[in-house]
Amino acid sequence: MDDLRLDGKTALVTGAGRGLGQAIAVRLAAAGALVAVNYPSLEESAAETLGLIAVRGGEAFGIEARLGTAAAASDLAARLVDELTRRAGSGKLDILVNTIGGTDYAPILNVTEDFFDSTIANNIK
């Protein structure tokens, strides 16, 4: 996989602020893709991912969106197309990696209905 080249390709990695999403975003950028680093709210974690990409010579940008609803996905898509058009000359997305998942954890006795709904929205919707 070291010879993988993605020059001229664009990618969106959801949940790219940490963990698996971060590793995938860094690898895609190292292979030459322009990577959109999606994060729900922790701008510091997205900045870390963008920094890791930059020191390796890759190109990426952050795009904040808390997914889980159709409206949020539509808004993300519209902003992504605008940003890709500005940066790459086209709104075309070549690669989508959806690594967003449950970002909060709690003992079962502490799980509220809102917590449960958020977990379902992140992992299933």
C-alpha positions as CSV (number, residue, x, y, z in Angstrom):
1,M,0.0,0.0,0.0
2,D,3.0,2.3,0.2
3,D,2.8,2.9,-3.6
4,L,-0.8,4.1,-3.4
5,R,-1.2,7.4,-5.3
6,L,-4.3,9.5,-5.1
7,D,-3.0,12.7,-6.8
8,G,-5.8,14.9,-8.0
9,K,-8.4,13.0,-6.0
10,T,-10.6,14.4,-3.2
11,A,-11.7,12.8,-0.1
12,L,-14.1,13.4,2.9
13,V,-13.4,11.6,6.1
14,T,-16.1,11.9,8.7
15,G,-15.0,11.7,12.3
16,A,-11.4,12.5,11.3
17,G,-10.5,14.4,14.4
18,R,-9.1,11.3,16.2
19,G,-8.6,7.6,16.1
20,L,-9.2,5.6,13.0
21,G,-10.7,8.6,11.1
22,Q,-7.5,10.6,11.8
23,A,-5.3,7.8,10.6
24,I,-7.2,7.4,7.4
25,A,-7.3,11.1,6.7
26,V,-3.5,11.3,7.2
27,R,-2.9,8.3,4.9
28,L,-5.1,9.6,2.2
29,A,-3.4,13.0,2.2
30,A,0.0,11.3,2.2
31,A,-1.1,9.5,-0.9
32,G,-1.8,12.8,-2.6
33,A,-5.6,13.3,-2.0
34,L,-7.1,16.7,-1.0
35,V,-8.8,15.7,2.3
36,A,-11.8,17.2,4.0
37,V,-11.4,16.6,7.7
38,N,-14.9,16.4,9.2
39,Y,-15.3,17.0,12.9
40,P,-18.4,17.5,15.0
41,S,-17.2,20.1,17.5
42,L,-13.7,19.5,18.8
43,E,-11.8,22.0,16.7
44,E,-8.6,21.1,18.6
45,S,-8.7,17.5,17.4
46,A,-9.3,18.6,13.8
47,A,-6.4,21.0,14.1
48,E,-4.2,18.1,15.3
49,T,-5.2,16.0,12.2
50,L,-4.6,19.0,9.9
51,G,-1.2,19.5,11.5
52,L,-0.2,15.9,11.0
53,I,-1.2,16.1,7.4
54,A,0.7,19.4,6.9
55,V,4.0,18.1,8.3
56,R,3.8,15.2,5.9
57,G,3.3,17.6,3.0
58,G,-0.4,16.8,2.4
59,E,-3.3,19.1,1.7
60,A,-6.4,19.2,3.8
61,F,-9.0,21.4,5.3
62,G,-11.4,21.2,8.2
63,I,-15.2,21.1,7.8
64,E,-17.3,21.2,11.0
65,A,-20.6,19.3,11.0
66,R,-22.4,17.2,13.6
67,L,-24.0,14.5,11.5
68,G,-26.9,12.3,12.3
69,T,-29.8,14.1,10.5
70,A,-30.6,14.5,6.8
71,A,-30.5,18.3,7.2
72,A,-26.9,18.1,8.7
73,A,-25.8,15.8,5.9
74,S,-27.3,18.2,3.2
75,D,-25.6,21.2,4.8
76,L,-22.2,19.4,5.0
77,A,-22.6,18.3,1.3
78,A,-23.3,21.9,0.2
79,R,-20.4,23.3,2.1
80,L,-18.1,20.5,0.9
81,V,-19.0,21.2,-2.7
82,D,-18.3,24.9,-2.3
83,E,-14.9,24.3,-0.6
84,L,-13.8,21.6,-3.1
85,T,-14.8,23.9,-6.0
86,R,-12.7,26.7,-4.5
87,R,-9.7,24.5,-3.8
88,A,-9.7,22.0,-6.6
89,G,-11.8,23.6,-9.3
90,S,-14.6,21.1,-9.0
91,G,-17.1,20.0,-6.4
92,K,-16.5,16.4,-7.3
93,L,-15.8,14.0,-4.4
94,D,-13.9,10.9,-5.2
95,I,-13.6,9.1,-1.8
96,L,-15.9,9.0,1.2
97,V,-14.8,7.4,4.4
98,N,-17.5,7.4,7.1
99,T,-15.8,6.7,10.5
100,I,-18.1,8.8,12.7
101,G,-19.4,6.8,15.5
102,G,-20.4,7.1,19.1
103,T,-18.2,9.7,20.7
104,D,-19.6,9.5,24.2
105,Y,-19.7,6.6,26.5
106,A,-21.5,6.1,29.8
107,P,-22.6,3.3,32.2
108,I,-26.0,1.9,31.2
109,L,-27.6,3.5,34.3
110,N,-26.5,7.0,33.1
111,V,-27.8,6.7,29.5
112,T,-30.5,9.2,28.8
113,E,-32.9,9.1,25.9
114,D,-31.0,12.0,24.3
115,F,-27.7,10.1,24.7
116,F,-29.3,7.0,23.1
117,D,-30.8,9.0,20.2
118,S,-27.4,10.6,19.5
119,T,-25.6,7.2,19.5
120,I,-28.2,5.7,17.1
121,A,-28.0,8.8,14.8
122,N,-24.2,8.7,14.7
123,N,-23.9,4.9,14.1
124,I,-26.9,4.1,12.1
125,K,-28.5,7.1,10.5
